[in-house]
Amino acid sequence: MFADNNDFSVNQYIPTKSTPSRYPGMCFNDGNIAVLAGQYYFLVHQVLLCRHSPALDSAIKALDSTCSPAHLEGRPVLHLNDGPDEMYHFLSALYDGVSHIKYTNKSFSKVASLLRLCTHYQVGHLRQDLLRGLSATWPTTLEGWDAREADATNVAGLYESREKYPHPILVINLSCDISAQEILPSAFYDLSRSPPSSIVEGFKTSGIGLSSDCLMSLLKGKERASRFLSTFIVKQLERRAPASKCIHRQQLDTTHQRACQAAFEAITFEILRGANGVVCHRSSDPLFAIMDAELIQTTYDKQNTGLRPCKYCRSEFSSIVKGARTEFWRLLPEWFGIDVPSWD
């Protein structure tokens, strides 16, 4: 950030006994300004900084008006209070763009650093490009979420999001720092699927947790999502009536007449005990549980035909599942207390 965070126009570089060094890989012979970050400097082009960053443009103009600015290698010094590695990635993004950036667990610290600097220095187009890249993992649409979840499921059917994606606590904290509301609901929901003790404890490997406000919003949203699932089970599974075209309705035998109702009762039991969720490592995932109420009818078919209603009852229930999941997704921002106008 700028040396004086209260005034973008002030350059506060004061030469020290320790002479700064060139940062390898980001010094141009025709560069006309030295950007100093820590004990390293970058010889870059003023016109590039001014074109892409209104904040840096103001700082450089103030620097030009200084009577006797400090110099390095004959170039005026713009002193910024950022780490040299972070500044290298930022300047590289200004020159080369961010189309090569990977949005993986391992690269998240670089993406987060870039987003913070692009936000602070008002580089709007790079900020939008980076947020667009993050949206594949933290989407605003249910379709995007389902694609994300499928991508995090291995060939054995096990869900491994923590190995593939950055921890949601890191994403939530980043979103709050840079006011990126659009990625918060999916990050909150991802974290809400963890046990409350893990949520409160925070991100174990780095000791990073949520603010008190975010923690309260998360726990409230987790409770509302759980309540939605409970209501779905009671209204749509327990004592479910057969479809109007159910093939068993005209059976004379009472047991046969109730075949589809019995199937839905068995599915209710499976969902309540979370058997499939435990196997897939998704035992606290209401959105998955609602979908699983439909999937379980075919997944268990070869093992237990008692979980398979007739095609008419399955078709009717499939429409209900689709509607319930759409409504669930629509309500996520409201549950977590987030205003996201573009939420789908």
C-alpha positions as CSV (number, residue, x, y, z in Angstrom):
1,M,0.0,0.0,0.0
2,F,1.1,3.6,-0.1
3,A,3.6,4.7,2.4
4,D,1.0,7.0,3.9
5,N,-2.3,5.2,3.9
6,N,-4.1,8.3,4.8
7,D,-3.0,10.2,1.7
8,F,-2.5,8.6,-1.7
9,S,-0.6,11.7,-2.9
10,V,2.3,11.5,-0.4
11,N,5.5,9.6,-1.1
12,Q,7.3,9.0,2.1
13,Y,10.6,7.3,0.9
14,I,13.5,8.1,3.3
15,P,16.8,6.6,2.3
16,T,18.2,4.1,4.8
17,K,21.7,2.7,5.5
18,S,20.6,-0.5,3.8
19,T,20.7,0.0,0.0
20,P,17.7,-1.4,-1.8
21,S,18.3,-4.1,-4.4
22,R,16.7,-4.6,-7.8
23,Y,14.0,-7.2,-7.8
24,P,15.0,-9.9,-10.3
25,G,12.8,-10.2,-13.4
26,M,11.0,-6.8,-13.1
27,C,13.4,-4.1,-14.0
28,F,13.3,-2.5,-17.5
29,N,16.2,-0.6,-18.8
30,D,13.9,2.1,-20.2
31,G,11.8,2.2,-17.0
32,N,11.4,5.8,-15.8
33,I,10.2,5.2,-12.2
34,A,11.5,3.1,-9.3
35,V,8.8,1.4,-7.3
36,L,10.2,0.6,-3.9
37,A,8.6,-2.2,-1.8
38,G,10.6,-3.2,1.3
39,Q,14.2,-3.6,0.4
40,Y,13.6,-4.2,-3.3
41,Y,12.7,-1.9,-6.1
42,F,11.3,-2.3,-9.6
43,L,12.2,-0.2,-12.6
44,V,8.9,0.2,-14.5
45,H,7.0,2.6,-16.7
46,Q,5.1,5.5,-15.3
47,V,2.6,5.5,-18.2
48,L,1.6,1.9,-17.5
49,L,1.0,2.6,-13.8
50,C,-0.9,5.8,-14.5
51,R,-3.1,4.3,-17.2
52,H,-4.3,1.3,-15.1
53,S,-4.4,2.8,-11.6
54,P,-6.1,6.1,-10.7
55,A,-4.5,5.8,-7.2
56,L,-1.0,5.4,-8.5
57,D,-1.6,8.1,-11.1
58,S,-2.4,10.5,-8.2
59,A,0.7,9.4,-6.3
60,I,3.0,9.8,-9.3
61,K,1.6,13.3,-10.0
62,A,2.3,14.3,-6.4
63,L,5.7,12.8,-6.7
64,D,6.4,15.0,-9.8
65,S,5.5,18.1,-7.9
66,T,8.0,17.3,-5.1
67,C,10.9,19.7,-5.0
68,S,13.6,17.0,-4.5
69,P,12.3,13.5,-4.7
70,A,14.6,10.6,-3.8
71,H,16.1,8.7,-6.7
72,L,17.4,5.2,-7.5
73,E,19.4,4.6,-10.6
74,G,18.5,8.1,-11.7
75,R,14.7,7.4,-11.4
76,P,12.3,9.0,-9.0
77,V,11.2,6.7,-6.2
78,L,7.6,5.8,-5.5
79,H,7.6,4.1,-2.1
80,L,4.8,1.6,-1.5
81,N,4.2,-0.3,1.8
82,D,3.7,-3.7,0.2
83,G,5.9,-6.8,0.3
84,P,8.3,-7.2,-2.7
85,D,6.8,-10.5,-3.8
86,E,3.3,-9.2,-3.7
87,M,4.3,-6.1,-5.6
88,Y,6.1,-8.3,-8.2
89,H,2.9,-10.3,-8.9
90,F,0.9,-7.0,-9.0
91,L,3.2,-5.3,-11.5
92,S,3.4,-8.5,-13.6
93,A,-0.4,-8.5,-13.7
94,L,-0.4,-4.9,-14.9
95,Y,2.0,-5.8,-17.8
96,D,0.8,-9.3,-18.7
97,G,-2.8,-9.6,-17.4
98,V,-4.2,-12.4,-15.3
99,S,-5.4,-14.9,-17.9
100,H,-2.6,-17.3,-16.9
101,I,-3.6,-17.3,-13.3
102,K,-4.8,-20.7,-11.8
103,Y,-7.5,-20.7,-9.2
104,T,-6.5,-23.6,-7.1
105,N,-5.9,-24.3,-3.4
106,K,-2.1,-23.8,-3.9
107,S,-2.4,-20.6,-5.8
108,F,-5.0,-18.9,-3.6
109,S,-2.5,-16.8,-1.6
110,K,-1.3,-15.2,-4.9
111,V,-4.8,-14.6,-6.1
112,A,-5.8,-13.1,-2.7
113,S,-2.7,-10.8,-2.7
114,L,-3.5,-9.7,-6.3
115,L,-7.1,-8.9,-5.4
116,R,-6.2,-6.9,-2.4
117,L,-3.7,-4.8,-4.3
118,C,-5.9,-4.4,-7.3
119,T,-8.7,-3.2,-5.0
120,H,-6.4,-0.8,-3.1
121,Y,-4.8,0.7,-6.2
122,Q,-8.2,0.8,-8.0
123,V,-7.2,-1.4,-10.9
124,G,-10.8,-2.3,-11.7
125,H,-10.5,-4.4,-14.8
126,L,-8.0,-6.8,-13.2
127,R,-10.1,-7.0,-10.1
128,Q,-13.1,-8.0,-12.2
129,D,-11.0,-10.6,-14.1
130,L,-9.8,-12.1,-10.9
131,L,-13.3,-12.2,-9.3
132,R,-14.6,-13.8,-12.5
133,G,-11.9,-16.5,-12.1
134,L,-12.9,-17.1,-8.5
135,S,-16.6,-17.4,-9.4
136,A,-16.0,-20.9,-10.9
137,T,-15.2,-22.1,-7.4
138,W,-17.5,-19.7,-5.5
139,P,-20.4,-19.2,-8.0
140,T,-23.6,-17.2,-7.8
141,T,-25.6,-19.8,-9.7
142,L,-26.9,-23.2,-8.6
143,E,-25.7,-24.6,-12.0
144,G,-22.2,-23.3,-11.2
145,W,-22.3,-24.8,-7.7
146,D,-23.3,-28.2,-9.0
147,A,-20.4,-28.1,-11.5
148,R,-18.0,-27.2,-8.7
149,E,-19.2,-30.0,-6.5
150,A,-18.9,-32.5,-9.3
151,D,-15.4,-31.4,-10.0
152,A,-14.5,-31.9,-6.3
153,T,-15.8,-35.5,-6.3
154,N,-13.2,-38.2,-7.2
155,V,-13.7,-41.3,-9.3
156,A,-14.6,-43.3,-6.2
157,G,-17.4,-40.9,-5.5
158,L,-15.7,-39.3,-2.5
159,Y,-16.0,-35.5,-2.0
160,E,-12.6,-33.9,-1.5
161,S,-13.3,-30.1,-1.6
162,R,-10.7,-29.3,1.0
163,E,-7.9,-30.8,-1.1
164,K,-9.0,-29.0,-4.2
165,Y,-10.3,-25.6,-3.1
166,P,-9.0,-23.0,-0.6
167,H,-10.5,-23.1,2.8
168,P,-13.7,-21.1,2.9
169,I,-12.6,-19.1,6.0
170,L,-9.7,-17.6,3.8
171,V,-12.2,-16.8,1.1
172,I,-14.7,-15.2,3.5
173,N,-12.0,-13.0,5.0
174,L,-10.7,-12.0,1.6
175,S,-14.3,-11.1,0.4
176,C,-14.8,-8.9,3.5
177,D,-11.4,-7.2,3.0
178,I,-12.2,-6.3,-0.7
179,S,-16.0,-5.9,-0.4
180,A,-16.6,-8.8,-2.9
181,Q,-20.1,-9.7,-1.7
182,E,-20.9,-11.9,-4.7
183,I,-18.6,-14.7,-3.6
184,L,-19.6,-14.6,0.1
185,P,-22.9,-16.7,0.1
186,S,-21.3,-19.8,-1.5
187,A,-18.2,-19.5,0.7
188,F,-20.5,-19.2,3.8
189,Y,-22.5,-22.2,2.7
190,D,-19.4,-24.3,2.1
191,L,-18.2,-23.5,5.6
192,S,-21.6,-24.0,7.1
193,R,-21.4,-27.7,6.2
194,S,-18.5,-28.1,8.7
195,P,-19.2,-29.0,12.4
196,P,-19.8,-26.0,14.6
197,S,-16.7,-26.8,16.6
198,S,-14.6,-26.6,13.5
199,I,-16.2,-23.3,12.4
200,V,-15.5,-21.7,15.8
201,E,-12.0,-23.1,15.9
202,G,-11.1,-21.7,12.6
203,F,-8.5,-22.6,9.9
204,K,-6.3,-25.0,11.9
205,T,-3.1,-24.8,9.8
206,S,-2.8,-21.0,10.1
207,G,-4.8,-20.1,13.2
208,I,-7.1,-17.9,11.1
209,G,-10.7,-17.5,12.1
210,L,-13.8,-15.5,11.4
211,S,-14.7,-12.1,12.8
212,S,-17.5,-12.2,15.4
213,D,-20.0,-10.7,12.9
214,C,-19.2,-13.3,10.3
215,L,-19.3,-16.1,12.8
216,M,-22.8,-15.1,13.9
217,S,-24.0,-14.7,10.3
218,L,-22.6,-18.1,9.5
219,L,-24.3,-19.9,12.4
220,K,-27.6,-18.2,11.7
221,G,-27.4,-19.3,8.1
222,K,-26.4,-22.8,9.0
223,E,-29.5,-23.1,11.2
224,R,-31.8,-21.7,8.5
225,A,-30.4,-24.1,5.9
226,S,-30.9,-27.0,8.3
227,R,-34.5,-25.9,9.0
228,F,-35.2,-25.8,5.3
229,L,-34.1,-29.4,4.9
230,S,-36.2,-30.5,7.9
231,T,-39.3,-28.8,6.3
232,F,-38.6,-30.4,3.0
233,I,-38.4,-33.9,4.6
234,V,-41.6,-33.4,6.5
235,K,-43.6,-31.9,3.6
236,Q,-42.2,-33.8,0.6
237,L,-41.1,-37.2,1.9
238,E,-42.9,-38.2,5.1
239,R,-46.3,-39.7,4.3
240,R,-45.9,-38.7,0.7
241,A,-49.0,-39.4,-1.4
242,P,-48.5,-41.3,-4.7
243,A,-48.7,-39.4,-8.0
244,S,-52.1,-39.3,-9.7
245,K,-50.8,-41.7,-12.4
246,C,-49.0,-44.0,-9.9
247,I,-49.1,-47.5,-11.4
248,H,-49.9,-49.0,-8.0
249,R,-53.0,-46.9,-7.2
250,Q,-55.4,-49.4,-8.8
251,Q,-53.9,-52.5,-7.1
252,L,-56.4,-54.4,-5.1
253,D,-53.9,-55.5,-2.5
254,T,-53.4,-52.7,0.1
255,T,-49.7,-53.4,0.4
256,H,-49.2,-53.1,-3.3
257,Q,-51.2,-49.8,-3.3
258,R,-48.8,-48.4,-0.8
259,A,-45.6,-49.5,-2.7
260,C,-44.5,-46.0,-3.7
261,Q,-45.4,-44.5,-0.3
262,A,-43.4,-47.2,1.4
263,A,-40.5,-46.4,-1.0
264,F,-40.6,-42.8,0.0
265,E,-40.7,-43.7,3.7
266,A,-37.6,-45.8,3.2
267,I,-35.9,-42.9,1.4
268,T,-36.8,-40.7,4.3
269,F,-35.1,-43.0,6.7
270,E,-32.0,-43.1,4.6
271,I,-31.8,-39.3,4.4
272,L,-32.4,-38.9,8.1
273,R,-29.6,-41.3,9.0
274,G,-27.4,-39.6,6.4
275,A,-26.0,-42.9,5.1
276,N,-25.1,-41.7,1.6
277,G,-23.7,-38.4,2.9
278,V,-21.4,-40.2,5.3
279,V,-20.1,-42.5,2.5
280,C,-19.5,-39.5,0.3
281,H,-18.1,-37.3,3.1
282,R,-21.1,-34.9,2.8
283,S,-23.1,-35.7,5.9
284,S,-24.0,-32.0,6.8
285,D,-24.9,-30.7,3.3
286,P,-28.7,-29.9,3.0
287,L,-28.4,-29.0,-0.7
288,F,-26.8,-32.4,-1.4
289,A,-29.3,-34.2,0.9
290,I,-32.3,-32.8,-1.1
291,M,-30.7,-33.9,-4.4
292,D,-29.8,-37.3,-2.8
293,A,-33.4,-37.9,-2.0
294,E,-33.8,-38.3,-5.7
295,L,-30.5,-39.9,-6.6
296,I,-30.9,-42.6,-4.0
297,Q,-33.9,-44.0,-5.9
298,T,-31.6,-45.2,-8.7
299,T,-28.3,-45.5,-6.8
300,Y,-29.7,-48.1,-4.5
301,D,-31.9,-49.8,-7.1
302,K,-29.8,-52.9,-7.6
303,Q,-29.3,-53.4,-3.8
304,N,-32.7,-52.4,-2.6
305,T,-35.7,-52.2,-4.9
306,G,-37.8,-51.0,-1.9
307,L,-36.2,-47.5,-2.5
308,R,-37.6,-47.2,-6.0
309,P,-41.0,-45.6,-6.6
310,C,-42.8,-46.0,-9.9
311,K,-41.7,-43.8,-12.8
312,Y,-44.7,-41.4,-12.4
313,C,-44.0,-40.9,-8.7
314,R,-40.3,-40.4,-9.4
315,S,-41.0,-37.9,-12.2
316,E,-43.3,-35.9,-9.9
317,F,-40.8,-36.0,-7.1
318,S,-37.9,-34.9,-9.4
319,S,-39.8,-31.7,-10.2
320,I,-40.2,-31.0,-6.5
321,V,-36.5,-31.6,-5.8
322,K,-35.5,-29.2,-8.6
323,G,-37.8,-26.5,-7.2
324,A,-36.7,-27.0,-3.7
325,R,-33.0,-26.8,-4.6
326,T,-33.6,-23.7,-6.7
327,E,-35.5,-22.0,-3.7
328,F,-32.7,-23.1,-1.3
329,W,-30.1,-21.5,-3.5
330,R,-32.1,-18.3,-3.9
331,L,-32.4,-17.9,-0.2
332,L,-28.7,-18.3,0.7
333,P,-27.8,-14.6,0.7
334,E,-30.8,-13.8,2.9
335,W,-30.0,-16.6,5.3
336,F,-26.4,-15.3,5.8
337,G,-27.4,-11.7,5.8
338,I,-25.7,-10.7,2.6
339,D,-27.0,-8.3,-0.1
340,V,-26.1,-9.7,-3.6
341,P,-28.2,-8.1,-6.3
342,S,-26.8,-10.4,-9.0
343,W,-27.5,-13.7,-7.1
344,D,-29.3,-16.3,-9.3
